[in-house]
Amino acid sequence: MTIDFEGTARRICGLAVLIILPVVMPSRALAQEAARLDVFGGYSYRWLDSQTFGYANRSNLNGWNATVTGNITLKLGAFLDVSGHYGNQMDVYTYTLGPQYTWRRDRSRFFARGLFGKSQTRVNIPQPTRSYFESVGRAFGGGGGFDYDFSPRITIRVFQADYLRTDTFGATQSDVRVSTGLVFHFGHIGHRPKL
């Protein structure tokens, strides 16, 4: 029995195009209105590369994530993102801002963004002269996510995944952060489509 790898690859690519094309292609059904300001808050998990500063394994940290996004156009916006994660005798805070691009559908949206800012890591290991060690360094990365409208003013952030590259304690960390929660909308830009 011979397996036709080329034919199988063509079928998989065709199926991927059929799934992705309706999401990316513009449509008359697309929303022509967006909130002027989006405010997100929710739970966040961070997989921290703590081996670079002395831990035996990567650290699983739980915490929160909050973002304020100002939409400049229907597709382009700028955001300020703050998060805090805790566990394994450490606290990690990240403060970033950057551009965001959004693909809007009737009741949902996909977004991609770039992150630039600072990261602060505090290791709470008591010593005779101090109770913790702290380091602040730069942070950058990228990510994206998917939102689904619950009502005109509230959206559920189904997922948000970000890759963060941070520099603390004289070393570089490669972290993954995943968040979920609610987005509240204020004001509006654009116009409603004519029926």
Secondary structure, DSSP 8 states (H G I E B T S, - for coil): ----HHHHHHHHHHHHHHHHHHHHS--TTS--EE-SEEEEEEEEEEEE-GGGGT-SS-EEEEEEEEEEEEESSSSEEEEEEEEEEEETTEEEEEEEEEEEEEEE-SSEEEEEEEEEEEEEEEE----SS-S-EEEEEEEEEEEEEEEEESSSSEEEEEEEEEEEEEEETTEEEEEEEEEEEEEEEES-EE-----
